[in-house]
Amino acid sequence: MKQTRRTFLRTTLAASSVAVAVGAGLLAPQRVLAAWPKNAFDAKTMDEAMTAITGASSAAASNDITVEAPDIAENGAVVSITVKTTIANVEQLSILVPKNTTQLCASYILTSNVDSFLTCRIKMRETSDVVAVIKAGGKLFSAKKPVKVTLGGCGG
């Protein structure tokens, strides 16, 4: 490979700049990654997880939330979930599975520019309810859907 002196110097300068930034802690992963709600993911019960992520341990059941999930999930490692709502001014949408080792599967902070619609894939350890919790106007609303898991996903 033929390299000119300029190419060599440019590459060396770029590599040394990155090395200095890493050494100074300017490119540390915790500064680059999204906020991590460690307490919510480390919670041992669903109430603890809800309190850590939303600030309250209970939510009012709502018919304005639809949780779409298969009745029977053949593989718990990949369960497709869709959450829809007609509730206005949704601030946060979280998905919890009470029988998972980590009850909180996902949590999203939404702005008013986003439709209140979410599709994702989660892991389920065993047969359980999938609970969607929505925070809107400072209040919590929830809906759930039972899902039977035939082949273990996370841990079984």
N, C-alpha and C positions, 0 to 999 in steps of 0.2 A: 504494500500500500504506500503510495507516494504522498508524503505530507510536506507542506510548505512550512516555513518558519512561522508565518502568521497563524496558520491553523493550529500548530503546536502550542504557541503562546496563548491563543484564545482559549483553547481547551484546558490548558493548565491553569489559567486565571479563573475560569468558571469553576473548575473542580476545587481550587483552593478557596474560593469565595463560599461555596457550599460547605466545605469542611469547617471554615471559620464560623459560619452561621450555626451549624450543628453543635460545634464546640461551645459556643456562647449560649446555647439553649434557645435560640431564636426559631428553630424549626422543630421544637419539641412537639410530639403528637398531641398532647393535651391542649395545646394552643390551636391546633388545626381542626381537631375533631369536634363534633357537636356535643352539646351538654349531655352528660351521662347521669341520669337519676339513679345513682347506685343504691340508695335506700329502698327505692321502689322495686328494683330487680332482686335485691337481697331479702326482701320481705318473706316471712315464713307462712303468712296467712293472707287471704284475699283482702281482709279488712285493712291489714297493715299496708299492703301494696296500694290499695285505693287511697288511703290516707296520705301515703308518701307522694303519690303522683297527682292527686286532685285536691288534697286538703280536707277531705271528709271520708268517712268510712261507709256511708250508705247513700244510695241513690233511689229516686222514685222511679218505679216502673212506668214505661211510656209506650203507647201504641204508635207513636210517631217515629219510632226507630225500627228498622227492619234489619235483622241479621240473617244473611243467606249463607248457608253452609250445607254440606251434604248430610243426609240423615245417617248414613253409614260411610265412614272414611276407611277405605281399604288399607291405607298406609298412613299411620299417624305422623310420619316424618314430613308429609306434605299435605296439609289440609287448606284448601282454598276458602277464604272467608271474604264476604262482601258486606259492608255496613252502609246503609242509606238512612237518611233522616230528612224530615221536613221541618224540623225545629230551626227557628231563625237564630242568627248570631252565634253559631257554634264556635267555641273558643278552643276546645280540646276534644279529641276522640281517642279513647283507649280500649284495648282488647285484652281481656283477662280470661284465663282458664283455671278454675279453682283446683283441679286435681293435678296440674303440672307442678314440677319441682319449683319452677319460677312461675308464679301465677301471672305476672304481667308479661304479655307477649309483645305488645307494641303500644306506643302512645305518640300521638301527633298533636302539635299545637298548630291550629289553623287560623288564617286571617279571614277577613270578610270577603276577600277576593276569590276564595276557594269554595267550590261546591262541597257540600257535606256528604261526600261519597268516598268510600275507601275500599279497595280490593287488595288483599295481601295473602300470603301463605304463612301458616304457622305450624309449629310442631305440637302434637298432643301426645301426652304420655299414655293416657287411657281414656275410656269413655267418660265424658264430662259435658258440662254446659260450656258454651262459648258466650261470654258476657261482654257486651259493648257498653261502655260508659261514655256519655257525652256531657261535657260541661258547656252550658250556654247561659248567659246572663247571670253568672255566679251560682247557678243551680245545677244539680247533677241529675241526669236521667239515665235509665238503663233498659236494656232488653237482652234476652238470652235465647239461645237455641241449643237443644241437646244434640250432641254428636256421638255416635257409637263408633269406637275405634276397634278394628278387627286385627290390625298388625301394629305392634308398638312403634312409637316414634322416638321420643326423647326419654330413654331409660328403660324401654321394655320390649 
